[in-house]
Structure formats: structure tokens, C-alpha cells
Amino acid sequence: MYLIHTIPIFFIIFTAFLQSKERIEIMGSSTIYPFSTIVAEEYAALTHHKTPLVEAVGSGSGIRLLCQKDRLHSPDIANASRRMKPSELAMCHEQGVKSILEIMIGYDGIVIAQSKSNAPFGITKEHLALALLAKVPKNNQIISNPYYYWSDIDKALPKRKIIIYGPPTSSGTREMIEEIVLHPFCIQKSIDVSQCAIRNDNSYIPSGENDNIVVQKLHNDFHALGIFGFNFLIENEDKIQGIPLNGIEANAQTIAQERYPIVRKLYFYLNMDRFDETTGLKKFAKLFVSEYILSQDGLLSDMGLVPLLDKELKTMQERLQTQQVLRREDLQ
């Protein structure tokens, strides 16, 4: 008899939990992690609500978690350092998550960096592709990568071991490197897409979703280069320096003008079904797209986020205001 009375009470409590969550949860890109953390702290200070939980799990993982059926363990927002794929949106719809809002928060450059104690040098996108690929063209053949020193690729480059600390497969940064650097090179050199993959020897070392670890590696390793977002370069200018790519240095101006060779857009994706379920979610989103946070003089521009144009920011604010649902055709 006691059990019969307990079951309805349990479901009442469980249903109430689903209807109201007291803490906003954000998961995804390690590049956007520091930006979201700052906004989360500002939100808590301004509203006196709980500070949103922000976790760096990678862009792809963040989107998958946003759209999983298990609502108890899925975030309200997924950060992504590249745009959602049509296949990912289809997966979200299949899981019943259909009211997704896409917000672009700014621009970023993917930088190649080294210890500040090293002598400056520069490389090209082709040099980078030849250093990263598992298979490369040589003597009219496609062979396993034989390059272990930068001078093996180009005699004009220093005789330094090729050691590159970079993002793992879950990272949007890695996907953008493949899309912007590797795939165009493979197409140009008639390398089959199936062979256009990053090498898995000790020349390329996946370093998880914590870019601060990469910065530490560069500070202590003369040979090493690192790949990460522009903001980590800005935050660690006392320890590391960027390497020009195609003769162009990464800075706010070259990234905003898209002259730097590896520029990408940064996003967050919000499950709008949670507006009535998670305390303060809409208020947090409004803060994130405010002039205070995202304008040319906004809080995040001081942290290395290359800001949106005024017109772009207004579009994002209107998108949130009208709760414009992301459609498959928007991603084409």
C-alpha cells in the first residue's frame, strides 16, 4: 500500500524537475569555452541566478549532446567553432529536438603558434598540409608522409622536427583545418578524399579539448607548434607567438577582413524548447547577443573574439527575438 502511494508522488517530483531546471548547461567547443564562461559569470553577477555550467567537450560532441533524447543529461546550448551540418540537424529532428536557434557570435582565426623564445619563421598553407597529411604526393606517387623536419618539406625552412599539438577528432577546429587546408590541397594534388587524413604518428599529437595544455607544451618544447583559436594566442602573448601563414599574420584586422588564410565563424545552438523549462535561459541568450557582450567594443572583443559587424549583430538579435527556427535549407 505504501508503494502505491509513493509512485504518484515520485512522478509528480520527477515531472516538476523536468519542467524547471535551475541551472543553464552549455557544452561544446573549447575555442568558445572561455567566451561562454565570461558571459556565464556576467549573467550570474547581473541576475543573481546560478552561474551556468560550461564544459569543453568539442563542437561535434556538444551538438550530439544537445540533441540526445535523454533530457536529463543534455545541455541547453551547444557551442560550435564551425557550423552545424545538415546531417546533425536531421539527427536532432529524429531525436525530437526541432526548435533549434542558430546564433553566430563572431569570427576566429585558427592560428599556428610556437614558443616566444623561438626565432620567428613563416609557412604556407601547402607547407602545413604536407606536414599534417598521412599521405602526400611525391615522385608522381601518393606515399606515406616522409617528412619529419620542416626542412624536408622546404629547404628554406628551419631544420626543426615536425611536432604539432592539435585538436582531437571531436573538435570543430580540426574539422576546419581539414576543410580549409587539407581538402583543397588534396583536390589540387588529385589525392582521393579517403586518403586525405591527418597523420597519426608522433609528428601530430592530438591534445584533447583543453587548449591551455597546448600552450604549456609550446612554452616547454622548442620544436613544437600548436593549432588553436586566435583568442588563446591573445591570452598567452607573453609565452607564445603566432607564425605567419602565406605571409599574413593573424590579428583582429586580418581575420575580420578574412585576409588571414584560416578564418571561421563561431556559433552557439540553443534548444528553444528549454525556454519554459530552464530558469533564465532566454535572459542569458539576450545577454549573450547584447551590444555589451558582442559589439565592436563589447566585453568579448577584449578577449580575442573578432566581433560581428553591427548589421550582423542586429540580425542575430532579431533572430532571437523572433525565435527563428533553424531549417535544413539554411545550412545549404
N, C-alpha and C positions, 0 to 999 in steps of 0.2 A: 504493500500500500504506500509506503514511504517513497519507493522508487517511482510509482506512477505520478505522484505529486511533484517529484523532483524534475522529471523530464520536461514538462512545460516550462518550469522556471528556468531551466538550463537554456531552452530555446529562446526565451524572452531575453535573457542576458546576452546570448550569442548574437541574436538579431540586432540588439541595441549596439553591440560592438561593431558590427558591420556597418550600421547606419552612421556611426560617428567615430571617426578616428582623430585622436587629439594631436598627432604629430605628423607633419608632412614628411614624406620619404622621397629622396631623389637618388637615382643611381645612373651610372653610365661613364662617360668619357673622363679619363684622367686629365685631359687638357682643360676641360671646363670645370673640373673639380674645385680649383681654387676660386674661380669666379662665383660659382654657386655657393661656396662656403661663406664668402664675404656677404652675398645677398642674404643668406640664411641668418647670419649674425645681425645684419641690419634689420631684418624683419623682426627678429626676436626683441631687439632693443626698442623698436618703434611701436610694437603691438603688445609686448609683454606675454606673447604666446611662446610655447616651447620652440626652441631652435630646431629648424628642420634637420633631419638626418641626411647627410650627404655621403655617398660612397662611390669610390672609383672602381668600377668593375669592367670598363671598356664599353665602347659605343654599342657594339652588337649585343653584348650581354645585357646592357641596360634596356635596349628596345625589347629583347626577348622577355625580360622580366616584367616590363610594363604591360605586356600583352598576355601573360600567362593566366590560366583560369583560376589559379589559387590566389584569390584576392587578399588573403591574409599576409602573403609574402611578396606581393607585387608593389612596386613604388607608384607614386602619384605622377612623377615626372621622370623622364629618361633624358639625360644629356647625351648629345652625339656630336662628334667632331667631323661628321660627314652626314649627308642627307639620308633619310630613311629610304630603303629600297622598296620598289613596288611589291616584291615578294614578302617583305617584312610587314607591309601594310595588309596584304592579303592574309598573312598569318594572324595578325591582330584581329581582323574581321572574323576569321574562323573561330577564334577563341572568345568571340563575343564582345571584344573591345572595339567599338566602332566610332566613338566620338573623340577622335584624336585631334589635338590642335598642334600645328607646327609653328614654332617661333624661331626666327633667325635672330641671334643676339649680337653678331659681329663677324669680323674676319680674323683669320690667323694665318701666319706663315709657318710651314714646317721647316725648322732650321737644322742645319748641320753645325755642330759645335765641338770645341776642343778646350783643353785646359788653357787658361790665360798665360801660363808660363811657356807655352809653345810658341815657336816662330809662326807668324801668320802665313797661310797659304790658301789658295782657292782651287776649286774643282768645277767641273761642268756636270750637267745632268747625265751626260754619257759616261763620264768617269764614275759617277755614283751608281749608275745602272750596272756597269761592268764590275764594280766592287761588290754589289749586292746579289747579283743573279747566281743561281746554282749552275746554270748552263749559259755559255757565252759563245759567240761566233769567233772562230779563229781558223785561218788557212782554209776557208770555204767549208768548214765543218762546224757543227754545234757540239761543243765538248764540255765536260765538267770544268768548272771555273778553276783556271790555273794561277790566278792572281792572288798573291799573298802579301805583296808590298805595293804601295801606291806607285812606286817607280816601275813596277811590272806593267802597269796599265799605260803609263806615260812617263817617259824618261825625264820629263821636265818636273815631275812631282817628286817630293822627298822620298828617300828610302826609309819609309816607316811601315811597320806592319799594318795590314788592314784589320783593324779591330773596331767594330761598330756595335755600340749598345743601342738597341732599338726596341720598338714596341712589339708585343706579342700578337698572335693571330686574332685575338678578341678586340684589338684596338682599331678605332677608326683612323688613327694616324698611319698605321701600317697599310690599311686599305687605300688611303690616299696616296701613299708612296707608290703602291702598285699601280694605281690608276693614272697618276700624273707622270711618274718617272719610268717605271718598268714596262708597262704595256705599250706605250708609244715607241719605246726603244725596240721591243720585241717585234712589233709590227714593221718598223723600219728595216730591221735586220732579218725579216722572214723567219722568226722563231715562233714555233707553234705555241699557242696560248697555254697548252698543257705543260710546256716546259718553261714557261715564264714565271718562275717561282724564286723566292728568296732562298739563298743558300742556308744550309743547316749545320755548317761546321763552326769552328771557333772564331771564324772571321766575322760572323754576325751572331750576336748574343741577345736573344730576347730577354727583356729586363722587367717584365711584369708591368703593372699599371701605375707604379709609383715612379714618376719622372725624377723625383728628388734623388732616388738611388742612382740614376744615370748621371746626374750632376756630380754626385760624390765619386763615382767611378772615373769621370773625366778629370776631376781635381787630383786624383791619385795616380792616374795612368797616362804616361807621356804619349803612348801610341794611340790611345783610344779616341774615337769620335762618337758623338751621340746624336740621336734623332729625337726631337720633341717639339712641342709648340713654342711659339715666339715668346709667350709670357714667361716661360721658365728661363729663357735667356735673359730677359729683362730683370727678373728677380735675382739672378745669380751673376750679374756682370762683374762682381768682384772676384769670381772664381773661374769663369769660362768666357770664351769669345766665340762669336759666330764665324763661320767660314763662308766667304762669298761663293755664290753659285751662279755660274755663267757670268762672272764678273760683277754681280749685283749683290750688295749686302742686304740682309734682312733688317728692315726698320719699319716704323709705323707708316712712313710715306710710301716706300716701295711696295708694301703689302696692300695698303689702301688703294693704290693706283694699279694694283695687280701687275706690276713690273717684275717683282720677285718671282722666280720660276715655280715655286710651290706655294700657292695660295689656296685656301679653302674657306668655306663658310661654316660657322658654328651654330648649332641648333639646340633647342630643347623641345621635347614632345610631351604633351600633357594629356592625361586621361580626363576629359571634361565630365565624365560620369561621376567623378570624385568630388565635384564642386559641392554637392549636397552631403557628401559623406566624410570629407576630411576638413577639419576645422581650419579656416583661414586660407585654404588653397587658392581661391580666386584673388584674395587680397595679396598673397605672396606673388602670384603671377603679375598682378598690376604693378607691384613694386619693381619686379624684375624688368618690365618693359617701360619703366618711367624714365623721364629725362634725367632724373637724379642718378640713375644707375647706368643707362645705356647711351646717353647723348655724347656728343663730341667732347664735352667737359665732364662727363659722368664719372662716377666712382670707379668703374671697371677700366676706364681708359688709362688710369694711373697705374693699373696692374699689368698692362701689356695687352689688353684686348683692343684690337683695332676697331673703332666704333663704326656703327652704321651711319649712312648719310641721313640727314634729317628726314628726307622723304621716306626712306626705308623704315626708319623708326616709327613714323606716323602710321605706315601700313601695318606694322606689327601690332601697334596699339589698337587700331581699328579691327584687326583680325581677332584679338582677344575680346574686344567689346562686343562684337557680333557673334562670337563663338563659332567662327568659320571652321567647319569640319574638313580635315584633310581628305582629299579624294585621290584615287589612283591616277586619274589624268593629270593631277597637279605634279606628279612625280615623273612624268614622261620627259 
